[in-house]
Amino acid sequence: MKKRIYTLWIALLAVAGAAAQPAVVLTREECRTLALACSEQLRQRQNGLTAATLDRKTAQAQYLPQVDGSFTLIYSDDIDMGTSTLLMRGVYDAGLTLQQPVFAGGRIVAAGRLARIGERTAGEQLRQTRMQVLADVDNAYFTLLAVREKVKMLEAYRRQMDELYRSVENHVQAEMAIRNELLRVEAKRTEIDYQLQKARNGEHLCRMSLCQLVGLELTADVRTADSVLAVAPPEGLDENIDARPELRLLHHQLEARRQQVRMERAACLPTVGLGLGYSYMGHLVFEGTATGADGAQVPFKQTYDEGYKYAMLSVNVPLFHWGSNWRKVKKARLELENARLDLQRNTRLMTIEARQAVQNLTDGYRMVHTAVQGREQADENLRVMRQQYDNGMAVLTDLLDAQAQWQQARSNLIEAQTQYKLYETEYLRVTGRL
């Protein structure tokens, strides 16, 4: 995947730098690949998943014994102890301690489960963001494609008007038509020019939007390689939302609240810990005098260098905290109930959304089919009307109406095909399949 993205970027840079081929022609899949590669939000979600994985591993380490080392070096004034002096110059103490939690009221287990839930949550958030990036780039891609198709259609419409203008002009010169008809065609050409300019302005904005999503310069001449004409009938549609990341996030939130209740309850229970250690103290010196057997004062000097082992068992029992711990448990239970209610409410809403997406996709295909029929009828109507006008059996107004119907029918087909493609992407998104 990374090799494909790298190759695609090299190709785009080569195309952008070539004066003979300034246009960048992209398929929808290539746009998707580039958008996923340059999305800052997607990289943030990936970092969040990595951080959640680290948190899970940290939580797992709480089950294992903790080993710590210590070293203390002391320089102090001598301590007078009457007949002796304690020398504290360079006394050191070095040791190792091992601590193993035995019972923590379920807090360590709940923390581990919370960390695993957090990792799964980060994974679903990454998938949700990825789906949104794909939906956005599909929207921009097909919108640009639709606007460009409309530009082509209006340019063809303009050529029809130019041809009609020349025909009417010849009729006027031959005194077979009045000049008012020529002015009427000219007014129609001006209207088409206005529509064409609006469409080109829209094409410019749509192109910049797509460039921004795929990480290209806003001035890049991006061209769409696909066609909206390839519309297949929808098959195998269903309203199952089990794979939707939003639903899974709600389930993770509910489970996290359940573990939070256990965490708060653990604060009300005793904790038991076991500790083992070894310490070595050295260079502790005693100097002084002592009374000998004959009653004489004898000077002495003793150095203490010795290590010792120890074991500890600690038990901590919360006795009285004015009920604050139990109030925290009650609050956590209320938050658990709210998470359950959120799951129920949003499940209904997402089910309705999926049902609407299925309906939109089905209706969208019917609209495409109807628009295709309308275009065929408009083409035939324009052919017949143009033939009748050339034979003097129809007036100019009828021909202009037929041409307007031809333009509207093609515009309807472009919109229906584009909307169907957007419905298709939305259906995949709301059912978690994108």
C-alpha positions as CSV (number, residue, x, y, z in Angstrom):
1,M,0.0,0.0,0.0
2,K,2.8,2.4,0.9
3,K,4.6,1.5,-2.3
4,R,1.5,2.3,-4.3
5,I,1.0,5.7,-2.6
6,Y,4.7,6.5,-3.2
7,T,4.5,5.6,-6.9
8,L,1.3,7.7,-7.3
9,W,2.9,10.7,-5.7
10,I,6.0,10.5,-7.9
11,A,3.7,10.3,-11.0
12,L,1.7,13.3,-9.9
13,L,4.8,15.4,-9.3
14,A,6.2,14.4,-12.7
15,V,2.9,15.4,-14.3
16,A,2.7,18.7,-12.4
17,G,6.2,19.6,-13.5
18,A,5.7,18.8,-17.2
19,A,4.8,21.8,-19.3
20,A,3.4,19.6,-22.1
21,Q,1.0,17.8,-19.9
22,P,-0.3,20.1,-17.1
23,A,-3.5,18.1,-16.4
24,V,-3.6,15.5,-13.6
25,V,-6.1,12.8,-14.5
26,L,-7.2,10.7,-11.4
27,T,-9.6,7.9,-10.9
28,R,-11.8,7.8,-7.8
29,E,-9.6,5.0,-6.3
30,E,-6.5,7.1,-6.8
31,C,-8.2,10.1,-5.1
32,R,-9.2,7.9,-2.2
33,T,-5.6,6.6,-1.8
34,L,-4.2,10.1,-1.9
35,A,-6.8,11.5,0.5
36,L,-6.1,8.7,3.0
37,A,-2.3,9.3,2.7
38,C,-2.5,13.1,3.4
39,S,-5.3,13.3,5.9
40,E,-4.1,15.0,9.1
41,Q,-7.2,13.7,11.0
42,L,-6.4,10.1,10.0
43,R,-2.8,10.5,11.2
44,Q,-4.1,11.9,14.5
45,R,-6.4,8.9,14.9
46,Q,-3.5,6.5,14.1
47,N,-1.4,8.2,16.8
48,G,-4.4,7.9,19.2
49,L,-4.5,4.1,18.5
50,T,-0.8,3.8,19.1
51,A,-1.1,5.7,22.4
52,A,-4.1,3.4,23.4
53,T,-2.0,0.4,22.7
54,L,0.8,1.7,25.0
55,D,-1.8,2.4,27.7
56,R,-3.0,-1.2,27.4
57,K,0.5,-2.6,27.8
58,T,1.1,-0.2,30.8
59,A,-2.1,-1.5,32.4
60,Q,-1.0,-5.1,31.9
61,A,2.2,-4.4,33.7
62,Q,0.2,-3.7,36.9
63,Y,-0.3,-7.4,37.3
64,L,3.5,-8.0,37.5
65,P,5.8,-7.3,40.5
66,Q,7.4,-3.9,40.5
67,V,11.2,-3.8,41.2
68,D,12.9,-0.6,42.3
69,G,16.4,0.2,43.3
70,S,17.7,2.9,45.6
71,F,21.0,4.4,46.7
72,T,21.6,7.0,49.4
73,L,24.9,8.7,50.2
74,I,25.2,10.8,53.4
75,Y,27.7,13.4,54.3
76,S,27.0,15.0,57.7
77,D,28.6,16.4,60.8
78,D,29.8,14.0,63.4
79,I,27.2,13.1,66.0
80,D,28.4,13.2,69.6
81,M,27.0,10.3,71.6
82,G,28.8,10.9,74.9
83,T,31.6,8.4,75.1
84,S,31.5,7.8,71.4
85,T,31.1,9.6,68.1
86,L,29.1,8.6,65.1
87,L,30.9,9.5,61.9
88,M,28.5,10.2,59.0
89,R,31.1,11.0,56.3
90,G,30.3,8.9,53.2
91,V,27.7,6.6,54.7
92,Y,25.8,4.9,52.0
93,D,22.7,2.6,51.7
94,A,21.9,0.6,48.6
95,G,18.9,-1.6,48.2
96,L,16.4,-3.4,46.0
97,T,12.6,-3.7,46.7
98,L,10.0,-5.9,45.1
99,Q,6.3,-5.0,45.4
100,Q,3.5,-7.3,44.4
101,P,-0.2,-6.3,44.7
102,V,-2.2,-9.2,46.1
103,F,-5.6,-7.7,46.2
104,A,-6.8,-4.2,45.1
105,G,-10.5,-4.7,45.3
106,G,-10.7,-5.3,41.5
107,R,-9.1,-2.0,40.6
108,I,-6.2,-3.5,38.6
109,V,-8.5,-5.9,36.7
110,A,-11.0,-3.0,35.9
111,A,-8.1,-0.8,34.8
112,G,-6.8,-3.5,32.5
113,R,-10.3,-3.9,30.9
114,L,-10.6,-0.1,30.6
115,A,-7.3,0.0,28.7
116,R,-8.4,-2.8,26.3
117,I,-11.7,-0.9,25.8
118,G,-9.7,2.2,25.1
119,E,-7.6,0.5,22.5
120,R,-10.7,-0.9,20.7
121,T,-12.3,2.5,20.9
122,A,-9.3,4.1,19.3
123,G,-9.4,1.5,16.5
124,E,-13.1,2.2,15.8
125,Q,-12.4,6.0,15.8
126,L,-9.7,5.4,13.3
127,R,-12.1,3.4,11.1
128,Q,-14.8,6.1,11.5
129,T,-12.4,8.8,10.4
130,R,-11.2,6.8,7.5
131,M,-14.8,6.2,6.3
132,Q,-15.5,10.0,6.6
133,V,-12.4,10.8,4.5
134,L,-13.6,8.4,1.8
135,A,-17.1,9.8,1.9
136,D,-15.8,13.4,1.6
137,V,-13.4,12.6,-1.3
138,D,-16.2,10.7,-3.1
139,N,-18.5,13.7,-2.7
140,A,-15.9,16.0,-4.1
141,Y,-15.0,13.7,-6.9
142,F,-18.5,13.1,-8.2
143,T,-19.5,16.7,-7.7
144,L,-16.6,17.8,-9.9
145,L,-17.5,15.2,-12.4
146,A,-21.1,16.3,-12.5
147,V,-20.2,20.0,-12.9
148,R,-17.8,19.2,-15.8
149,E,-20.5,17.1,-17.5
150,K,-22.8,20.0,-17.2
151,V,-20.2,22.3,-18.7
152,K,-19.8,19.9,-21.7
153,M,-23.6,19.7,-22.1
154,L,-23.9,23.5,-22.0
155,E,-21.1,23.8,-24.6
156,A,-23.0,21.5,-26.8
157,Y,-26.2,23.5,-26.2
158,R,-24.3,26.6,-27.2
159,R,-23.2,25.0,-30.4
160,Q,-26.8,24.1,-31.2
161,M,-27.7,27.8,-30.7
162,D,-24.9,28.9,-32.9
163,E,-26.1,26.6,-35.6
164,L,-29.6,27.7,-35.2
165,Y,-28.5,31.4,-35.3
166,R,-26.8,30.9,-38.6
167,S,-29.9,29.1,-40.0
168,V,-32.3,31.9,-38.9
169,E,-29.9,34.5,-40.2
170,N,-30.0,32.9,-43.6
171,H,-33.8,32.8,-43.4
172,V,-33.9,36.5,-42.5
173,Q,-31.6,37.4,-45.4
174,A,-33.8,35.3,-47.7
175,E,-36.8,37.1,-46.2
176,M,-38.2,33.8,-45.0
177,A,-38.2,34.9,-41.4
178,I,-38.5,38.2,-39.5
179,R,-35.6,39.8,-37.6
180,N,-37.4,39.3,-34.3
181,E,-36.7,35.6,-34.5
182,L,-33.0,36.3,-34.8
183,L,-33.1,38.5,-31.7
184,R,-34.9,35.7,-29.8
185,V,-32.1,33.2,-30.7
186,E,-29.5,35.8,-29.7
187,A,-31.2,36.2,-26.3
188,K,-31.2,32.5,-25.8
189,R,-27.5,32.3,-26.6
190,T,-26.8,35.0,-24.0
191,E,-28.8,33.0,-21.4
192,I,-26.7,29.9,-22.2
193,D,-23.5,31.9,-21.9
194,Y,-24.6,33.0,-18.4
195,Q,-25.4,29.4,-17.4
196,L,-22.1,28.2,-18.8
197,Q,-20.1,30.8,-16.9
198,K,-21.8,29.8,-13.6
199,A,-21.0,26.2,-14.3
200,R,-17.4,26.9,-15.0
201,N,-17.1,28.9,-11.8
202,G,-18.6,26.0,-9.9
203,E,-16.2,23.7,-11.7
204,H,-13.3,25.8,-10.4
205,L,-14.5,25.6,-6.8
206,C,-15.1,21.9,-7.0
207,R,-11.7,21.3,-8.5
208,M,-10.0,23.3,-5.6
209,S,-12.1,21.3,-3.1
210,L,-10.8,18.0,-4.5
211,C,-7.2,19.3,-4.7
212,Q,-7.4,20.2,-1.0
213,L,-8.7,16.7,-0.1
214,V,-6.0,14.8,-2.1
215,G,-3.1,17.0,-1.0
216,L,-2.4,18.8,-4.3
217,E,-1.8,22.4,-5.0
218,L,-5.1,24.3,-5.4
219,T,-3.9,25.5,-8.8
220,A,-3.5,21.9,-10.1
221,D,-5.6,21.0,-13.1
222,V,-7.3,17.9,-11.8
223,R,-9.3,15.9,-14.2
224,T,-11.7,13.0,-13.4
225,A,-11.0,9.7,-15.2
226,D,-14.2,7.9,-14.3
227,S,-17.7,8.4,-15.7
228,V,-21.0,8.7,-13.8
229,L,-22.7,6.8,-16.6
230,A,-21.8,3.4,-15.2
231,V,-24.8,3.0,-12.8
232,A,-25.6,-0.6,-11.8
233,P,-28.9,-1.6,-10.1
234,P,-28.5,-2.0,-6.3
235,E,-28.3,-5.6,-5.1
236,G,-28.2,-7.2,-1.7
237,L,-29.2,-4.1,0.3
238,D,-29.8,-4.6,4.0
239,E,-30.2,-2.3,7.0
240,N,-27.8,-4.1,9.3
241,I,-25.7,-1.6,11.3
242,D,-23.6,-4.0,13.4
243,A,-20.4,-3.1,11.5
244,R,-20.9,0.7,11.9
245,P,-18.2,2.2,14.1
246,E,-20.5,4.6,15.8
247,L,-22.5,1.7,17.2
248,R,-19.5,-0.1,18.3
249,L,-18.2,3.1,20.0
250,L,-21.4,3.3,22.0
251,H,-21.0,-0.4,23.1
252,H,-17.5,0.4,24.1
253,Q,-18.6,3.4,26.0
254,L,-21.2,1.3,27.9
255,E,-18.6,-1.3,28.8
256,A,-16.2,1.5,29.9
257,R,-18.9,2.9,32.2
258,R,-19.5,-0.5,33.7
259,Q,-15.8,-0.9,34.5
260,Q,-15.7,2.6,35.9
261,V,-18.3,1.5,38.5
262,R,-16.0,-1.4,39.5
263,M,-13.1,1.1,39.8
264,E,-15.1,3.3,42.1
265,R,-16.3,0.3,44.1
266,A,-12.7,-0.9,44.5
267,A,-11.9,2.3,46.3
268,C,-14.3,1.1,49.1
269,L,-12.5,-2.2,49.6
270,P,-9.3,-3.2,51.4
271,T,-6.0,-3.5,49.5
272,V,-3.3,-6.0,50.2
273,G,0.3,-5.8,49.0
274,L,3.4,-7.9,49.5
275,G,6.9,-6.4,49.5
276,L,10.4,-8.0,49.6
277,G,13.7,-6.2,49.8
278,Y,17.3,-6.2,50.4
279,S,19.4,-3.3,51.7
280,Y,23.1,-2.9,52.3
281,M,24.6,-0.1,54.5
282,G,28.2,0.6,54.6
283,H,30.9,3.0,56.0
284,L,29.0,3.8,59.2
285,V,31.8,4.4,61.7
286,F,31.7,4.6,65.5
287,E,34.7,6.2,67.4
288,G,35.1,6.6,71.1
289,T,36.6,5.2,74.3
290,A,35.5,2.3,76.5
291,T,36.4,1.2,80.0
292,G,38.7,-1.8,80.0
293,A,38.9,-4.6,82.6
294,D,41.5,-2.7,84.6
295,G,39.3,0.4,84.6
296,A,41.5,2.2,82.1
297,Q,40.0,4.1,79.1
298,V,40.7,2.2,75.9
299,P,40.0,4.0,72.5
300,F,38.1,2.0,69.9
301,K,36.9,2.4,66.3
302,Q,34.2,0.2,64.7
303,T,33.0,0.2,61.1
304,Y,29.5,-1.0,60.2
305,D,29.1,-2.7,56.8
306,E,26.2,-5.1,56.6
307,G,23.3,-6.1,54.5
308,Y,19.9,-7.3,55.5
309,K,16.7,-8.8,54.0
310,Y,13.1,-7.9,54.8
311,A,9.6,-8.8,53.9
312,M,6.5,-6.6,54.3
313,L,2.8,-7.3,54.2
314,S,0.6,-4.2,54.0
315,V,-3.1,-4.0,54.4
316,N,-5.0,-0.7,53.8
317,V,-8.7,-0.6,54.9
318,P,-10.8,2.5,54.2
319,L,-12.8,3.1,57.3
320,F,-14.6,6.4,57.2
321,H,-14.5,9.0,54.5
322,W,-17.9,10.7,55.1
323,G,-19.5,8.6,52.4
324,S,-17.6,10.2,49.6
325,N,-16.5,6.8,48.1
326,W,-20.0,5.4,48.0
327,R,-21.3,8.6,46.5
328,K,-18.8,8.2,43.7
329,V,-20.1,4.7,43.1
330,K,-23.7,6.0,42.8
331,K,-22.5,8.7,40.4
332,A,-20.7,6.0,38.2
333,R,-23.9,4.0,38.2
334,L,-25.9,7.0,36.9
335,E,-23.3,7.5,34.2
336,L,-23.6,3.8,33.3
337,E,-27.4,4.2,33.0
338,N,-27.0,7.3,30.8
339,A,-24.6,5.3,28.5
340,R,-27.2,2.6,28.2
341,L,-29.9,5.1,27.3
342,D,-27.5,6.7,24.7
343,L,-27.0,3.3,23.1
344,Q,-30.7,2.7,22.9
345,R,-31.5,6.1,21.4
346,N,-28.7,6.2,18.9
347,T,-29.3,2.6,17.8
348,R,-32.8,3.6,16.8
349,L,-31.5,6.7,15.0
350,M,-28.8,4.8,13.1
351,T,-31.3,2.1,12.1
352,I,-33.6,4.8,10.7
353,E,-30.6,6.3,8.9
354,A,-29.7,3.0,7.4
355,R,-33.3,2.4,6.3
356,Q,-33.3,5.8,4.7
357,A,-30.0,5.1,2.9
358,V,-31.5,1.9,1.4
359,Q,-34.6,3.8,0.3
360,N,-32.5,6.6,-1.2
361,L,-30.4,4.2,-3.1
362,T,-33.4,2.4,-4.5
363,D,-35.2,5.6,-5.4
364,G,-32.0,7.0,-6.8
365,Y,-31.8,4.1,-9.3
366,R,-35.4,4.7,-10.3
367,M,-34.6,8.4,-10.9
368,V,-31.6,7.4,-13.1
369,H,-33.9,5.1,-15.1
370,T,-36.5,7.8,-15.5
371,A,-33.9,10.4,-16.5
372,V,-32.5,8.1,-19.2
373,Q,-36.0,7.7,-20.6
374,G,-36.5,11.5,-20.5
375,R,-33.2,12.1,-22.3
376,E,-34.2,9.7,-25.1
377,Q,-37.6,11.3,-25.5
378,A,-36.0,14.8,-25.5
379,D,-33.5,13.7,-28.2
380,E,-36.2,12.3,-30.4
381,N,-38.4,15.4,-29.8
382,L,-35.6,17.7,-30.8
383,R,-34.8,15.7,-33.9
384,V,-38.4,15.7,-35.0
385,M,-38.9,19.4,-34.2
386,R,-35.7,20.4,-36.0
387,Q,-36.9,18.5,-39.1
388,Q,-40.3,20.2,-39.0
389,Y,-38.7,23.6,-38.6
390,D,-36.4,23.1,-41.5
391,N,-39.5,22.0,-43.6
392,G,-41.4,25.1,-42.4
393,M,-43.9,23.0,-40.5
394,A,-43.0,24.4,-37.0
395,V,-42.3,27.8,-35.7
396,L,-39.1,28.9,-34.0
397,T,-40.7,28.9,-30.5
398,D,-41.4,25.2,-30.8
399,L,-37.8,24.5,-31.7
400,L,-36.4,26.6,-28.9
401,D,-38.7,24.7,-26.4
402,A,-37.5,21.4,-27.8
403,Q,-33.9,22.5,-27.3
404,A,-34.6,23.7,-23.8
405,Q,-36.2,20.3,-23.0
406,W,-33.1,18.6,-24.4
407,Q,-30.9,20.7,-22.1
408,Q,-33.1,20.0,-19.1
409,A,-33.3,16.3,-19.7
410,R,-29.5,16.0,-19.9
411,S,-29.1,18.1,-16.8
412,N,-31.6,15.8,-15.0
413,L,-29.7,12.7,-16.0
414,I,-26.3,14.1,-14.8
415,E,-27.9,15.1,-11.5
416,A,-29.6,11.7,-11.1
417,Q,-26.4,9.7,-11.9
418,T,-24.3,11.9,-9.5
419,Q,-26.9,11.7,-6.7
420,Y,-27.0,7.9,-7.1
421,K,-23.2,7.7,-6.7
422,L,-23.4,9.8,-3.5
423,Y,-26.3,7.7,-2.2
424,E,-24.1,4.6,-2.8
425,T,-21.3,6.0,-0.8
426,E,-23.6,7.1,2.0
427,Y,-25.2,3.7,2.2
428,L,-21.8,2.0,2.6
429,R,-20.9,4.6,5.3
430,V,-24.1,4.3,7.4
431,T,-23.9,0.5,7.3
432,G,-20.2,0.4,8.2
433,R,-19.1,-1.1,4.9
434,L,-17.1,1.8,3.4
